[in-house]
Amino acid sequence: MKFQLSIGNIFQSIPKNLETESFDELLNSGSVKIERILSQGHFSPKSGWYDQEENEWVIVLHGKGCLLFEDGSSIELKAGDYINIPAHKRHKVTWTDPDDVTVWLAVFYR
């Protein structure tokens, strides 16, 4: 598979106020996908869980948020914190900072 050179800035084009959460795919090789996620007071629906086929490594680059896992454990992530979530580890976002945009970088891999 041949890749094209792509250049960008993770902090470019961030609105001051987000009405809806934003998901921007930065790279997808088929086996690895990288997304920038922007949240501001957004959270997962009360019913349902993320239950992904891929592992997910995620880091908070700016802001903060909280993840809840189906087993009842939770973790608050702030700028610089990362977590590796194994495939099928059911989770959801329960809170993101309503006063500032949270910038997540998520790497999905098999």
Residue frames relative to the residue before (quaternion, step in Angstrom):
aa qw qx qy qz dx dy dz
M 1.0000 0.0000 0.0000 0.0000 0.00 0.00 0.00
K 0.2466 -0.7790 0.5640 0.1191 3.54 -0.86 0.98
F 0.2107 -0.7811 0.5792 0.1000 3.56 -0.88 0.98
Q 0.3523 -0.7023 0.5773 0.2224 3.50 -1.21 0.63
L 0.5425 -0.5927 0.4846 0.3457 3.53 -1.17 0.62
S 0.0684 0.7793 -0.6213 0.0450 3.56 -0.88 0.92
I 0.1129 -0.7905 0.6019 0.0087 3.53 -0.97 0.98
G 0.1564 0.7831 -0.5912 0.1130 3.56 -0.99 0.78
N 0.3354 -0.6931 0.5868 0.2506 3.51 -1.33 -0.22
I 0.4735 -0.7174 0.4411 0.2578 3.57 -0.64 1.16
F 0.7220 0.4274 -0.2358 0.4904 3.60 1.16 -0.61
Q 0.4707 0.6759 -0.4357 0.3630 3.59 1.29 0.15
S 0.8594 0.1532 -0.1174 0.4735 3.56 -1.20 0.67
I 0.3646 0.6957 -0.5288 0.3215 3.57 0.89 0.94
P 0.3341 -0.7480 0.5326 0.2125 3.60 -0.59 1.08
K 0.5629 -0.6079 0.4398 0.3467 3.59 -1.17 0.53
N 0.7846 0.1050 -0.0582 0.6083 3.59 1.10 -0.67
L 0.1934 -0.7906 0.5762 0.0747 3.54 -0.82 1.05
E 0.2998 -0.7423 0.5700 0.1850 3.57 -0.76 1.01
T 0.7821 0.1007 -0.0508 0.6129 3.57 1.08 -0.75
E 0.5817 -0.5657 0.4478 0.3756 3.53 -1.20 0.51
S 0.2532 -0.7850 0.5546 0.1097 3.58 -1.04 0.80
F 0.0840 -0.7733 0.6283 0.0168 3.58 -0.97 0.98
D 0.0078 -0.8069 0.5889 -0.0449 3.58 -0.57 1.19
E 0.2837 -0.7542 0.5694 0.1625 3.58 -0.61 1.15
L 0.2125 -0.8038 0.5490 0.0855 3.56 -0.66 1.14
L 0.7887 -0.0473 0.0609 0.6099 3.57 1.14 -0.67
N 0.0567 0.7715 -0.6331 0.0273 3.54 -1.12 0.70
S 0.1037 -0.8191 0.5639 0.0206 3.56 -0.46 1.25
G 0.6066 -0.5089 0.3698 0.4862 3.58 1.27 -0.14
S 0.7848 0.2376 -0.1383 0.5554 3.59 0.93 -0.86
V 0.7581 0.1930 -0.1230 0.6107 3.58 1.30 -0.35
K 0.0227 -0.7712 0.6362 0.0027 3.54 -0.99 0.91
I 0.1193 -0.7813 0.6106 0.0506 3.58 -0.96 0.91
E 0.0512 -0.8047 0.5910 -0.0239 3.54 -0.84 1.09
R 0.2475 -0.6777 0.6617 0.2040 3.50 -1.30 0.54
I 0.0862 -0.7842 0.6142 0.0201 3.54 -0.86 1.02
L 0.1269 -0.7808 0.6099 0.0476 3.56 -0.90 0.99
S 0.0015 0.7967 -0.6016 0.0583 3.57 -0.79 1.09
Q 0.0524 0.7667 -0.6398 0.0098 3.56 -1.17 0.60
G 0.8187 -0.0868 0.0018 0.5676 3.54 0.04 1.32
H 0.5138 0.6455 -0.4187 0.3796 3.60 1.24 0.17
F 0.0047 -0.7753 0.6315 -0.0094 3.54 -1.26 0.52
S 0.6353 -0.5320 0.4020 0.3895 3.54 -1.31 0.33
P 0.6087 -0.5282 0.4222 0.4152 3.60 -1.19 0.40
K 0.6087 -0.5846 0.3975 0.3603 3.59 -1.11 0.68
S 0.7416 0.3082 -0.2080 0.5584 3.60 1.02 -0.71
G 0.7449 0.3813 -0.2918 0.4633 3.55 -1.07 0.71
W 0.2016 -0.7617 0.6107 0.0794 3.51 -1.31 0.52
Y 0.4607 -0.5662 0.5716 0.3748 3.54 -1.30 0.28
D 0.0663 0.7643 -0.6348 0.0920 3.58 -0.80 1.05
Q 0.0157 -0.8788 0.4728 -0.0626 3.52 0.34 1.36
E 0.5293 -0.6209 0.4928 0.3025 3.52 -1.23 0.64
E 0.7287 0.4001 -0.2157 0.5123 3.58 1.15 -0.63
N 0.5178 -0.5393 0.5459 0.3782 3.51 -1.39 0.25
E 0.1431 -0.7855 0.5957 0.0870 3.58 -1.17 0.53
W 0.0996 -0.7445 0.6590 0.0385 3.53 -0.79 1.11
V 0.0261 0.8207 -0.5667 0.0687 3.58 -0.65 1.09
I 0.0910 -0.7720 0.6283 0.0313 3.55 -1.11 0.81
V 0.3280 -0.6918 0.6029 0.2245 3.54 -1.15 0.70
L 0.2283 -0.7959 0.5514 0.1022 3.56 -0.65 1.15
H 0.7803 -0.0192 0.0314 0.6243 3.57 1.19 -0.61
G 0.7624 0.3368 -0.2603 0.4874 3.57 -1.01 0.78
K 0.3104 -0.7375 0.5610 0.2120 3.54 -1.22 -0.55
G 0.0039 0.7871 -0.6162 0.0279 3.53 -1.27 0.53
C 0.3116 -0.7433 0.5653 0.1754 3.53 -1.30 0.27
L 0.1845 -0.7679 0.6078 0.0835 3.56 -0.99 0.94
L 0.1573 -0.7542 0.6320 0.0835 3.54 -1.11 0.81
F 0.2238 -0.7669 0.5897 0.1185 3.55 -1.01 0.86
E 0.6640 -0.5455 0.3452 0.3773 3.55 -1.17 0.65
D 0.6541 0.5154 -0.3187 0.4526 3.62 1.11 -0.58
G 0.6124 -0.5831 0.3320 0.4179 3.61 1.30 0.06
S 0.5549 0.5907 -0.4110 0.4174 3.59 1.19 -0.19
S 0.0804 -0.7853 0.6121 0.0466 3.56 -1.17 0.54
I 0.1186 -0.7713 0.6217 0.0667 3.52 -1.29 0.41
E 0.2472 -0.7312 0.6151 0.1610 3.54 -1.04 0.85
L 0.1453 -0.7850 0.6001 0.0509 3.53 -0.89 1.00
K 0.0832 -0.7698 0.6316 0.0393 3.55 -1.00 0.90
A 0.7614 -0.3734 0.2409 0.4720 3.59 -1.25 0.19
G 0.7845 0.2827 -0.2573 0.4883 3.53 -0.82 1.11
D 0.6166 0.5472 -0.3504 0.4446 3.60 1.21 -0.40
Y 0.0328 -0.7878 0.6147 0.0180 3.56 -1.09 0.76
I 0.1143 -0.7668 0.6291 0.0563 3.51 -1.34 0.39
N 0.2456 -0.7265 0.6192 0.1686 3.53 -1.19 0.63
I 0.1223 -0.8019 0.5842 0.0250 3.58 -0.59 1.17
P 0.3698 -0.7461 0.5056 0.2256 3.61 -0.51 1.14
A 0.6412 -0.5030 0.4115 0.4079 3.56 -1.23 0.49
H 0.8486 0.1615 -0.1700 0.4743 3.54 -1.13 0.87
K 0.4499 0.6079 -0.5032 0.4180 3.62 1.18 0.42
R 0.2843 -0.8107 0.4901 0.1471 3.55 -0.11 1.34
H 0.1074 0.7953 -0.5781 0.1475 3.54 -0.81 1.12
K 0.0694 -0.7685 0.6316 0.0750 3.52 -1.36 0.16
V 0.4566 -0.6264 0.5524 0.3065 3.53 -1.35 0.34
T 0.1809 -0.8176 0.5401 0.0843 3.58 -0.66 1.09
W 0.8094 0.0226 0.0203 0.5865 3.59 1.20 -0.42
T 0.0443 0.7330 -0.6783 -0.0254 3.53 -1.21 0.64
D 0.6672 -0.5320 0.3504 0.3860 3.56 -1.17 0.64
P 0.3158 -0.7768 0.5115 0.1877 3.62 -0.59 1.06
D 0.6989 0.4959 -0.2560 0.4473 3.59 1.23 -0.47
D 0.7773 0.1968 -0.1040 0.5884 3.58 1.26 -0.19
V 0.5045 -0.6344 0.4854 0.3279 3.57 -1.13 0.57
T 0.2340 -0.7416 0.6141 0.1345 3.55 -0.94 0.97
V 0.1725 -0.7772 0.6021 0.0612 3.55 -0.84 1.09
W 0.0857 -0.7836 0.6153 -0.0072 3.54 -0.62 1.26
L 0.1197 -0.7304 0.6612 0.1221 3.57 -1.21 0.55
A 0.0684 -0.8157 0.5741 -0.0198 3.56 -0.54 1.23
V 0.1196 -0.7639 0.6330 0.0379 3.53 -0.97 0.99
F 0.1318 -0.7814 0.6092 0.0316 3.57 -0.61 1.22
Y 0.1061 0.8046 -0.5740 0.1085 3.58 -0.78 1.01
R 0.4187 -0.6948 0.5331 0.2403 3.54 -1.27 0.50
